[in-house]
């Protein structure tokens, strides 16, 4: 496309179908402890 | 109607986020402005506006180019990565009856610093100074194994107060868990959050061997750190701590590891906090997390709405620095993997506090998370009787972006997942009402993080 470019897979809906396995880290255990930051966690099922 | 796209400019980038698919698009200025006039009805076949109608609204643009742009947008819409629908509500209660898989172990309700902003009330959470006996730590491991059916990876963070003050309990708990994890089919991941005061070579070696992550508390430049992080006799902590943190981090990085964070807090006293992040980088640290103080707005160091313009400006400055110096350091709150992030189910409720994640005090009392400790109305039980208050656990399992006020209308809902439940309760009086200041700061950080992700 000329005027707009998609930079990622836009696959959040696909992850809902097979997600929720619970293998991933609990977000507050990483480095925040006072704020909830979830999107920087990685999916461990895909590792 | 819920928010389906979020468009913003970061630096010279025109960014369009499709909230529900997670699609991120880089647009040119014309398409960016056209989107102000496009709002398709839910589940419509097309965007609901013609090129002619758009040309009337935007006479400064060439009609043929408008038609070309609209065709591109229609294609994205058909591909379900623009104005896509929120279809996740059906999964909202999926973690009811979820196992507990993570624990914040308060091995010390005491501290050897007296940081002015401490949410733990200088370490004891208002419940009296005490250290956790080793038998409580071991019992907590048994409890977690019992309650984590179906989960292999179990996380335990040694927290306080200052956990190194209870070092014997830390090592006894880790050694005990290691001795039984295989027979139970579990994999313990230990982490520690420390102010570093009591670090020595022996502890550094043990931490680097056993801890899968460590969070090292330091606020930045010496004058910034020492103004607010000081000893009981009011001496600054910077000179005592920095050499120890350097040694610990060198021990990890020489093996190629990046699993640590230098974690600072910024307050009204250092709204130029990007300088503190740069200071960390100058010290040789690469994995950095500096986040806003969470406290009552009446304290002089508290952040308030009036500080927002300065904080936004500083986040923008940090973004520009990182954009121009990729790989120089990582900033936890700008770190967003646009392709391999957590699944949509995880994003509905974030930290899992009170449901998949609990905190345990030196006496073995169970609370939804470390920030609820000391609030008796949220006590969920004690590890020695083995029961967990199901009504509280279910309450948190049903707390998600669709239960919280305002979240389902917010574009950032799949990045913050509704924010911190404890902050909501403490500062809004209700777990279901996100703290407004925290929301605004989080939205800004997410914008910067997505923009950085576009450049990778």
HADDOCK unambig.tbl for C-alpha pairs under 7 A between the chains (distance, minus, plus):
assign (segid A and resid 1 and name CA) (segid B and resid 72 and name CA) 6.65 0.50 0.50
assign (segid A and resid 3 and name CA) (segid B and resid 27 and name CA) 5.91 0.50 0.50
assign (segid A and resid 3 and name CA) (segid B and resid 28 and name CA) 5.49 0.50 0.50
assign (segid A and resid 3 and name CA) (segid B and resid 31 and name CA) 6.71 0.50 0.50
assign (segid A and resid 3 and name CA) (segid B and resid 69 and name CA) 6.28 0.50 0.50
assign (segid A and resid 4 and name CA) (segid B and resid 25 and name CA) 6.38 0.50 0.50
assign (segid A and resid 4 and name CA) (segid B and resid 26 and name CA) 5.59 0.50 0.50
assign (segid A and resid 4 and name CA) (segid B and resid 27 and name CA) 4.22 0.50 0.50
assign (segid A and resid 4 and name CA) (segid B and resid 28 and name CA) 6.33 0.50 0.50
assign (segid A and resid 5 and name CA) (segid B and resid 25 and name CA) 5.34 0.50 0.50
assign (segid A and resid 5 and name CA) (segid B and resid 26 and name CA) 5.21 0.50 0.50
assign (segid A and resid 5 and name CA) (segid B and resid 27 and name CA) 6.41 0.50 0.50
assign (segid A and resid 6 and name CA) (segid B and resid 23 and name CA) 6.96 0.50 0.50
assign (segid A and resid 6 and name CA) (segid B and resid 24 and name CA) 5.82 0.50 0.50
assign (segid A and resid 6 and name CA) (segid B and resid 25 and name CA) 4.25 0.50 0.50
assign (segid A and resid 6 and name CA) (segid B and resid 26 and name CA) 6.36 0.50 0.50
assign (segid A and resid 7 and name CA) (segid B and resid 24 and name CA) 5.78 0.50 0.50
assign (segid A and resid 7 and name CA) (segid B and resid 25 and name CA) 5.75 0.50 0.50
assign (segid A and resid 7 and name CA) (segid B and resid 454 and name CA) 6.29 0.50 0.50
assign (segid A and resid 8 and name CA) (segid B and resid 23 and name CA) 6.24 0.50 0.50
assign (segid A and resid 8 and name CA) (segid B and resid 24 and name CA) 6.16 0.50 0.50
assign (segid A and resid 8 and name CA) (segid B and resid 338 and name CA) 6.13 0.50 0.50
assign (segid A and resid 8 and name CA) (segid B and resid 339 and name CA) 5.92 0.50 0.50
assign (segid A and resid 9 and name CA) (segid B and resid 23 and name CA) 6.61 0.50 0.50
assign (segid A and resid 9 and name CA) (segid B and resid 339 and name CA) 5.97 0.50 0.50
assign (segid A and resid 10 and name CA) (segid B and resid 21 and name CA) 5.12 0.50 0.50
assign (segid A and resid 10 and name CA) (segid B and resid 22 and name CA) 4.83 0.50 0.50
assign (segid A and resid 10 and name CA) (segid B and resid 23 and name CA) 3.82 0.50 0.50
assign (segid A and resid 10 and name CA) (segid B and resid 81 and name CA) 6.27 0.50 0.50
assign (segid A and resid 11 and name CA) (segid B and resid 21 and name CA) 5.86 0.50 0.50
assign (segid A and resid 11 and name CA) (segid B and resid 22 and name CA) 6.56 0.50 0.50
assign (segid A and resid 12 and name CA) (segid B and resid 21 and name CA) 4.87 0.50 0.50
assign (segid A and resid 12 and name CA) (segid B and resid 22 and name CA) 5.56 0.50 0.50
assign (segid A and resid 12 and name CA) (segid B and resid 343 and name CA) 6.66 0.50 0.50
assign (segid A and resid 12 and name CA) (segid B and resid 344 and name CA) 5.88 0.50 0.50
assign (segid A and resid 13 and name CA) (segid B and resid 21 and name CA) 5.86 0.50 0.50
assign (segid A and resid 15 and name CA) (segid B and resid 343 and name CA) 4.91 0.50 0.50
assign (segid A and resid 15 and name CA) (segid B and resid 344 and name CA) 5.85 0.50 0.50
assign (segid A and resid 16 and name CA) (segid B and resid 343 and name CA) 6.13 0.50 0.50
assign (segid A and resid 16 and name CA) (segid B and resid 344 and name CA) 4.97 0.50 0.50
assign (segid A and resid 16 and name CA) (segid B and resid 345 and name CA) 5.77 0.50 0.50
assign (segid A and resid 19 and name CA) (segid B and resid 343 and name CA) 5.45 0.50 0.50
assign (segid A and resid 19 and name CA) (segid B and resid 344 and name CA) 6.90 0.50 0.50
assign (segid A and resid 19 and name CA) (segid B and resid 345 and name CA) 5.96 0.50 0.50
assign (segid A and resid 20 and name CA) (segid B and resid 343 and name CA) 6.94 0.50 0.50
assign (segid A and resid 20 and name CA) (segid B and resid 345 and name CA) 5.23 0.50 0.50
assign (segid A and resid 20 and name CA) (segid B and resid 346 and name CA) 6.13 0.50 0.50
assign (segid A and resid 23 and name CA) (segid B and resid 151 and name CA) 6.98 0.50 0.50
assign (segid A and resid 23 and name CA) (segid B and resid 153 and name CA) 6.40 0.50 0.50
assign (segid A and resid 26 and name CA) (segid B and resid 102 and name CA) 6.72 0.50 0.50
assign (segid A and resid 26 and name CA) (segid B and resid 351 and name CA) 5.63 0.50 0.50
assign (segid A and resid 26 and name CA) (segid B and resid 352 and name CA) 6.88 0.50 0.50
assign (segid A and resid 27 and name CA) (segid B and resid 350 and name CA) 6.89 0.50 0.50
assign (segid A and resid 27 and name CA) (segid B and resid 351 and name CA) 5.10 0.50 0.50
assign (segid A and resid 28 and name CA) (segid B and resid 351 and name CA) 5.77 0.50 0.50
assign (segid A and resid 29 and name CA) (segid B and resid 157 and name CA) 6.56 0.50 0.50
assign (segid A and resid 31 and name CA) (segid B and resid 215 and name CA) 6.13 0.50 0.50
assign (segid A and resid 31 and name CA) (segid B and resid 261 and name CA) 6.46 0.50 0.50
assign (segid A and resid 31 and name CA) (segid B and resid 263 and name CA) 6.93 0.50 0.50
assign (segid A and resid 31 and name CA) (segid B and resid 289 and name CA) 6.83 0.50 0.50
assign (segid A and resid 35 and name CA) (segid B and resid 419 and name CA) 6.90 0.50 0.50
assign (segid A and resid 35 and name CA) (segid B and resid 420 and name CA) 5.68 0.50 0.50
assign (segid A and resid 36 and name CA) (segid B and resid 350 and name CA) 6.92 0.50 0.50
assign (segid A and resid 36 and name CA) (segid B and resid 351 and name CA) 6.65 0.50 0.50
assign (segid A and resid 36 and name CA) (segid B and resid 416 and name CA) 6.01 0.50 0.50
assign (segid A and resid 36 and name CA) (segid B and resid 419 and name CA) 5.02 0.50 0.50
assign (segid A and resid 36 and name CA) (segid B and resid 420 and name CA) 5.01 0.50 0.50
assign (segid A and resid 37 and name CA) (segid B and resid 415 and name CA) 6.97 0.50 0.50
assign (segid A and resid 37 and name CA) (segid B and resid 416 and name CA) 5.28 0.50 0.50
assign (segid A and resid 38 and name CA) (segid B and resid 347 and name CA) 6.77 0.50 0.50
assign (segid A and resid 38 and name CA) (segid B and resid 350 and name CA) 5.66 0.50 0.50
assign (segid A and resid 38 and name CA) (segid B and resid 415 and name CA) 5.85 0.50 0.50
assign (segid A and resid 38 and name CA) (segid B and resid 416 and name CA) 5.63 0.50 0.50
assign (segid A and resid 38 and name CA) (segid B and resid 417 and name CA) 6.68 0.50 0.50
assign (segid A and resid 39 and name CA) (segid B and resid 336 and name CA) 5.83 0.50 0.50
assign (segid A and resid 39 and name CA) (segid B and resid 341 and name CA) 5.99 0.50 0.50
assign (segid A and resid 39 and name CA) (segid B and resid 342 and name CA) 6.40 0.50 0.50
assign (segid A and resid 39 and name CA) (segid B and resid 415 and name CA) 4.72 0.50 0.50
assign (segid A and resid 39 and name CA) (segid B and resid 416 and name CA) 6.80 0.50 0.50
assign (segid A and resid 40 and name CA) (segid B and resid 335 and name CA) 5.32 0.50 0.50
assign (segid A and resid 40 and name CA) (segid B and resid 336 and name CA) 4.55 0.50 0.50
assign (segid A and resid 40 and name CA) (segid B and resid 337 and name CA) 6.25 0.50 0.50
assign (segid A and resid 40 and name CA) (segid B and resid 341 and name CA) 6.48 0.50 0.50
assign (segid A and resid 41 and name CA) (segid B and resid 341 and name CA) 5.98 0.50 0.50
assign (segid A and resid 41 and name CA) (segid B and resid 342 and name CA) 5.97 0.50 0.50
assign (segid A and resid 42 and name CA) (segid B and resid 340 and name CA) 6.13 0.50 0.50
assign (segid A and resid 42 and name CA) (segid B and resid 341 and name CA) 4.80 0.50 0.50
assign (segid A and resid 42 and name CA) (segid B and resid 342 and name CA) 5.40 0.50 0.50
assign (segid A and resid 43 and name CA) (segid B and resid 340 and name CA) 6.25 0.50 0.50
assign (segid A and resid 43 and name CA) (segid B and resid 341 and name CA) 5.71 0.50 0.50
assign (segid A and resid 43 and name CA) (segid B and resid 342 and name CA) 4.77 0.50 0.50
assign (segid A and resid 43 and name CA) (segid B and resid 343 and name CA) 6.81 0.50 0.50
